[in-house]
Amino acid sequence: MFSKRLLDLAAECERNLRNEFDEYEAVSAYNTERVLKVFNTLQLAERHFNPTSGYGYNDDGRELADKAYSMMFGTESGFVRHSIASGTHALGIGLFALLRPNDTMLSVTGKPYDTLDGVIGIGDAAEDGCLADFGIKYKQIELIDGKSFDFDSIKSELEANPGVKIVYAQRSKGYMNRASLRSAQIDELYDFVKSIKPNVFVVIDNCYGEFCEKKEPKGDLLIGSLIKNPGGGIAESGAYLVGSQKAIDLAAARLTVPGIGLECGASLGQTKNIIKGLFFAPHAVCQAKKTAAFASMLFDALGYDVNPKPGEYRTDIIQTVSMGSAEGVCAFCKGIQKGSPVDSFVTPEPWDMPGYTSPVVMAAGAFTQGSSLELSADAPIRPPYTVFMQGGLTYESGRYGIMLAAQECENNK
């Protein structure tokens, strides 16, 4: 199926990746041990998988899942719910929970992911009910050279603007050509902000980064989707919010209503998938990182610009490949789709996807619709025509998809 040249290149890449793979597996083993210790401490039992309906009062499985997430992320409190529709929905819960009219949201990693434009009310993407609709202001500070926080500008804004209520950081690059952030960098940001304005909330979009390192970042709120890293390929919907007790209490009131918070919410039989997904997550994330590292080395060898580059540290599961043209983007996604277990016969085409400002092409033949921990690739059809690839529940299947993508790209030249 594959050319001899491509097979030889792949074999060479894998030989060069052995040490890197060993490092990923060590992180997976460490985080798996952490998960097991949490389950042991909380005395996870069969009864915690029992479903509840209606109001879901006294659902001890739901409560255990909340505690497990909080403990895994090293926070005071938290909650995880199958009923949260997406990571963007979870971020919306957190932002609306903490912000009030005349407050300012300060993003210190530049513009957030495209789907938040309508939530915040940026430019033409302002929607009825967005933050701007409630008189909430938005400002942003770019990263220095796309790699590090501009602490001088952050300090100036915090000191000059008493309305700043949230300092917001996005761990992954999103659709920006910048570096993803390490947990240690975010910890430094958290400590810096608190040293200037202790009452300002630090909110982290943690999507794509969970369990890539041995420690999660600090934050008043860490927020992420279960159909990405922490769901382990098992959870079929949902998201989590963990952090300080004060921030979680406010977010819980937004999740349901003030006065009820986390006391209700039927699990409808989804608790087992959430908890089982957390068990699988460190291993599945390791497989995704191995797939990304293989893609980086192979496409670098084929002459494409990649980020991260071979051998560079990985703090999330995203790999970008600059294709140089819309045709190249579509060829890459076509190959990924061919290597998918579901809908492999489908050819992905760009379309005006809700929440995005440019046509987007997505390849995702996943068991769970939209899952980013399963091998997928997507890209806005706009310069510099960069594909954002992530996932791979097993390295073996991920490798196959990457090989097909490489083949399609070579045929497209």
MOCOR-V348727 format. One record per residue. N is the residue number from 1. OMEGA is omega in degrees with one decimal (999 if undefined). Layout:
# MOCOR-V348727
n->[N;N]
omega->[OMEGA;OMEGA]
This chain:
# MOCOR-V348727
n->[1;2;3;4;5;6;7;8;9;10;11;12;13;14;15;16;17;18;19;20;21;22;23;24;25;26;27;28;29;30;31;32;33;34;35;36;37;38;39;40;41;42;43;44;45;46;47;48;49;50;51;52;53;54;55;56;57;58;59;60;61;62;63;64;65;66;67;68;69;70;71;72;73;74;75;76;77;78;79;80;81;82;83;84;85;86;87;88;89;90;91;92;93;94;95;96;97;98;99;100;101;102;103;104;105;106;107;108;109;110;111;112;113;114;115;116;117;118;119;120;121;122;123;124;125;126;127;128;129;130;131;132;133;134;135;136;137;138;139;140;141;142;143;144;145;146;147;148;149;150;151;152;153;154;155;156;157;158;159;160;161;162;163;164;165;166;167;168;169;170;171;172;173;174;175;176;177;178;179;180;181;182;183;184;185;186;187;188;189;190;191;192;193;194;195;196;197;198;199;200;201;202;203;204;205;206;207;208;209;210;211;212;213;214;215;216;217;218;219;220;221;222;223;224;225;226;227;228;229;230;231;232;233;234;235;236;237;238;239;240;241;242;243;244;245;246;247;248;249;250;251;252;253;254;255;256;257;258;259;260;261;262;263;264;265;266;267;268;269;270;271;272;273;274;275;276;277;278;279;280;281;282;283;284;285;286;287;288;289;290;291;292;293;294;295;296;297;298;299;300;301;302;303;304;305;306;307;308;309;310;311;312;313;314;315;316;317;318;319;320;321;322;323;324;325;326;327;328;329;330;331;332;333;334;335;336;337;338;339;340;341;342;343;344;345;346;347;348;349;350;351;352;353;354;355;356;357;358;359;360;361;362;363;364;365;366;367;368;369;370;371;372;373;374;375;376;377;378;379;380;381;382;383;384;385;386;387;388;389;390;391;392;393;394;395;396;397;398;399;400;401;402;403;404;405;406;407;408;409;410;411;412;413]
omega->[-177.8;178.9;178.8;178.8;-178.4;179.3;179.3;177.6;-179.7;179.6;178.5;178.0;-177.8;176.0;-178.6;-175.8;-172.6;-179.4;178.9;178.4;177.7;178.8;179.0;-178.8;176.5;176.7;178.3;179.3;179.7;-177.8;174.8;177.2;177.3;178.9;-178.3;177.8;176.5;179.6;179.0;-179.8;-178.1;179.4;176.7;-177.3;-179.9;-176.4;-178.8;178.9;-177.9;-179.1;170.1;-179.6;177.7;179.8;-179.8;178.0;175.1;178.0;-174.6;173.9;176.5;-179.9;177.9;179.0;177.5;-178.8;-180.0;178.8;179.3;-179.9;-179.1;-178.0;175.5;-176.8;-178.9;-174.7;178.2;174.7;177.9;-175.2;176.8;-174.2;174.8;-166.3;-174.1;174.5;177.8;176.0;179.7;177.6;176.9;176.6;-178.0;-177.5;178.8;179.2;-171.4;-173.8;178.4;178.3;-178.3;172.4;177.1;170.3;-178.8;176.1;-175.9;174.4;-177.7;-178.4;178.9;178.6;-171.4;-174.8;176.9;179.9;-178.9;178.0;-178.2;-175.5;-178.5;173.3;-177.3;-176.9;-179.8;-179.7;173.5;179.5;178.8;-179.4;-179.5;179.6;179.8;177.7;178.5;-175.4;-179.1;173.1;178.6;176.1;-178.4;170.8;175.7;-178.9;178.5;-173.2;-171.5;-178.0;175.2;-173.2;178.8;179.8;178.0;179.7;-179.8;-179.6;179.4;-178.5;-176.5;-173.6;-179.7;-178.8;-179.4;179.5;-178.4;163.3;-170.2;177.2;177.0;-174.8;-177.9;-178.1;-174.8;177.5;179.5;177.3;178.9;177.9;167.4;-170.6;174.3;176.3;-178.5;177.4;-179.6;174.8;179.5;176.8;-178.7;-178.6;-179.3;-179.7;-177.5;178.9;-179.7;-178.2;-176.2;-176.0;175.9;178.4;172.8;-175.2;-175.8;166.6;-172.6;-176.1;177.8;-174.0;-173.8;174.0;172.1;177.5;-179.1;-178.7;174.9;-177.5;174.0;175.3;171.6;169.4;166.7;-170.3;178.6;-176.0;179.4;176.7;166.4;-168.6;-167.6;177.7;173.6;-176.1;-178.3;178.5;-174.1;175.6;171.7;-179.3;-179.5;167.6;177.5;178.5;-178.4;-178.1;-178.9;-178.5;-179.5;176.9;178.5;179.7;178.8;177.6;177.0;178.0;177.0;175.8;174.7;-179.2;178.2;176.6;-175.2;-174.4;179.1;-177.7;-175.9;-179.7;176.2;176.1;-177.3;-176.1;-178.7;178.9;179.8;-177.9;178.0;177.2;177.2;177.5;-178.2;-168.6;-177.9;-179.7;-178.7;177.4;176.8;179.1;179.1;178.7;177.4;177.9;-179.8;179.6;177.3;178.7;-179.7;-176.1;-178.4;-177.5;172.2;178.8;179.2;174.5;-179.9;175.2;-175.5;177.9;-0.6;176.8;-179.7;178.2;-179.7;-178.7;179.6;176.6;171.4;-174.3;-175.2;173.4;176.5;174.9;179.6;-172.8;176.0;-179.5;176.1;179.9;178.2;176.9;-177.7;178.1;178.1;-178.2;177.0;178.9;177.6;179.8;178.7;-178.7;-178.1;179.2;-177.4;177.7;-179.7;-177.6;-176.0;174.3;-178.8;178.9;176.8;176.1;-179.0;-174.9;180.0;177.4;-178.3;-175.5;177.1;171.8;-176.9;172.4;-177.7;172.3;-176.0;175.5;-169.6;175.1;175.1;-175.1;177.7;-177.7;178.7;174.6;169.1;-174.1;179.6;176.3;178.6;-178.6;168.4;-179.1;178.8;177.9;8.8;176.3;-179.2;175.1;177.0;-176.5;176.8;171.9;-174.1;-176.0;171.3;-180.0;-177.1;179.1;177.9;178.7;-179.7;178.9;178.9;178.1;178.4;177.6;178.8;179.8;179.0;-179.7;176.9;178.0;-176.6;-176.9;999]
